[in-house]
Amino acid sequence: MFLVCGDSLFDFFLESEAGPGAATYAARAGGSPFNVAIGLARLGAEAGLLAGISTDMLGQRLARVLDAEGVSRRYVIPTDRPTTISLVGLDADGVPAYQFYDSSDTGVRPSDLPEIGPEVTGLHFGSYSLAAAPVADAAATLATAHRDRFISVDPNVRPTVVPDMDVWRARLDLLFPLAGLVKISAEDLELLWPGRTAAHFAEDVLARGTRLVVVTDGGAAAHGWTAGGDHASARPPKVEVVDTVGAGDTFQAALIAQLLRDGDPAGAIGGLDTDGLSRLLAHAARAASITCSRRGADLPRLHELTD
């Protein structure tokens, strides 16, 4: 099982409004780690979620979604704290802006962490659960304790939750040396290290012990670098973009699912040459483009990528 760790929430998309006092919203289950776990399951990987899920009305719905998608709740931590809510606005290109009403998330502390069984072969960490206390302390504790397993990291920066980039950088300085895979968007790279090129970032992170670094850039080419010295890029296919919600999570899930095909993601990275890396990036970019072609974080299923 690949265990995805972090936050789960409900996104509320503005549908219509009748003046400042009346608006209609469409609610969708989400949160970056929540999406990645579902994406893995839809792509045929055995996936679980480690997150604090509320016993409130929205939390009960999140649990039902996980069950329907085949994501294990063995490591879910029940809590009576409220479910995080995010209000989502889309610009003319379908790019989202988020306003979080968060419970960080939702109050998971290191002392709440369950014992991780041997069936867990790897862990993924991402989004504001990396930076917002107390859940960030739990994430750091978990990653450090299980550094012998394959670890994946995607910062997925949320400055409306934690605006201080120094906090994000300090957390990532701890996580990057533990990770076999680091994916970051060009937007997040600019937020965290203004002016740093993707190649410079990859060189730095690989020097800390990471085996594969991937930098995505929306509809532009994604680039990947391996510790073995290979570099490749892939551009996503053109689609009619409805919105880009969940595109990065889709890319992440597709990367992990491909690396898990033989059950040894570290070995899969070690066996990548330039052509293999290019195919891996193209596969993930195609998956992300499917998500962009429909509303919200509706991640693709395996048959959509194999037809």
Secondary structure, DSSP 4 states (H G I P E B T S, - for coil): -EEEES--EEEEEEEEESSTT-EEEEEEEE-HHHHHHHHHHHTT--EEEE-EEESSHHHHHHHHHHHHHT-B-TT-EEESSPPEEEEEEE-TTS-EEEEEE--TTT---GGGPPPPPTT--EEEEEGGGGTSTTHHHHHHHHHHHTTTSEEEEE----TTT---HHHHHHHHHHHGGG-SEEEEEHHHHHHHSTT--HHHHHHHHHHTT-SEEEEE-TTS-EEEEETTS-EEEE-PPP---S--TTHHHHHHHHHHHHHTTTS-HHHHHHT--HHHHHHHHHHHHHHHHHHHTSSSS-PPPHHHHH-
